[in-house]
Amino acid sequence: MSCLAGTFLFFGVLFLGATSIAGADAGQEALEQAIESFTARQKMTTLLPELNASVAIEVQDLLLMKLAPDYGGVAGYLCELAGDGQTVVAPVLENMFTSSGATLYGAMGSEQSAQLGWLLRVRGGAVGGVGPAPSIHGYFSELIPAVLVRDRLLREEQQDLWAALTVVNAGARYLVLGAPWPISEAGGVGFLSSPMEAGLADRGGEILTNGYGLLRNREPLSAVTELQELLAARGRTLRAGDLVSLGSVGSAVVLEGVGRLTARFSTVLGERRIVFALRPPGSG
């Protein structure tokens, strides 16, 4: 039996006792679509079936299991708001990370988009049970500028739907990281509440997207607590060293033939720059 067939069989056994046959069939169909689309980097040719929350999360978990041999284990989480206001949690795998100076490759079958973000590294002594974080600077040890590059795998009608985004793990493909700023346990509060700015420009210097602040219209501590609760409901927890994005900065921008890009990030402690290139598939 092939690995893929075994995955589908496991899915069917898992859900036939917990939901309707129709629900299990929809979940298996969604899993097959997600694996095929993500691994081939191709936009889905049909819409995903309608799924309830628990089935969408199980499909996401099985997709991550399928990707683990190539992408490694979970090393952090991305959070973003779907169109209905629900928070999408996308685990980030170890081999999705790269650094400034990287050359990335597009896909023949899907567009890529880029979005700016700030990653926070969980402090060693901060992990524990679900509950309010004592403070952002007490919970996190580093602030890391980042550019998230996604494959746009969903049909347009489902691009902003929570269940669909969950199934494809938000299309996360690469995270390009810049040099971090350390967060002092004693003095980090002023640093993280001070003005912060990020912008992404093409080779000619045209600004493609930009944003301000650590989060868009969200309070950081409540966002941390919400993430803890969402992970606990899935049997997961934040671990020391995990990298967390509590929300995106600015709007996502579709990358088409842009080549070299430069992202600049500014805080009261100084500036950071991320440079990377997006090349056509097969050009390496």
Beta strands, then each sheet from edge to edge (+ up, - down):
strand 1: 74-81
strand 2: 87-93
strand 3: 97-99
strand 4: 103-105
strand 5: 112-122
strand 6: 140-151
strand 7: 172-177
strand 8: 181-182
strand 9: 197-202
strand 10: 207-212
strand 11: 243-245
strand 12: 248-255
strand 13: 259-267
strand 14: 270-279
sheet 1: 2+ 1- 11- 5+ 6- 7+ 3+
sheet 2: 2+ 1- 11- 5+ 12-
sheet 3: 2+ 1- 11- 5+ 6- 8+
sheet 4: 4+ 14+ 13- 9+ 10-
end
